[in-house]
């Protein structure tokens, strides 16, 4: 009987020791969970940013550009390119270990969604031939202004030349014409 009690006590002690070891290991791993949570958040931000970049790139590569109905104007490529460039900068920062607070991150995603909406809203719809001609004329005038700006011989302080300060005004006018088209 005495041997049986000793056997039960030893078995109980070993079970207690095993239980304590299991608890210690559990506490050790849960104490490290903060690091994993931060890494998970970073990976989530990174994957969301990369997914948005993929969407923008898809739109840029698979959209038809031109002046015909159902196409996007050439100028709308800039909308997507700017959004992609901004996302590339943020992706680089996240890969470098920088974390964004929730408000900054949500603002970034909102800007991407606004860029997508702006791009989609720039699509030409069933335009009449007169409207298409008008758009074509606007684009031709914008190109003419840009050629004039690029011709350095037209700009200067001599008789028959335009003042250099006027270049900015013409550039703005060309941009306005393209945005109307």
Number of C-alpha atoms within 10 A of each C-alpha: 6 7 8 9 10 11 12 12 12 12 12 12 12 12 12 12 12 12 12 12 12 12 12 12 12 11 12 11 11 11 10 10 12 11 10 11 11 12 14 12 14 18 15 12 20 19 13 15 21 17 12 19 21 13 15 22 15 11 16 19 9 8 14 15 17 14 20 16 13 15 17 21 20 14 16 20 16 13 19 22 15 13 21 22 12 15 21 15 10 21 20 12 14 17 13 9 12 11 18 16 7 10 8 11 15 12 11 18 15 12 14 24 15 14 21 18 12 14 21 15 12 17 20 18 13 12 14 10 10 9 12 17 13 13 19 14 14 19 20 15 16 22 16 13 20 17 11 16 19 12 10 12 11 15 18 13 10 9 7 10 12 15 13 14 10 12 17 11 11 16 16 14 16 22 18 13 19 20 14 10 21
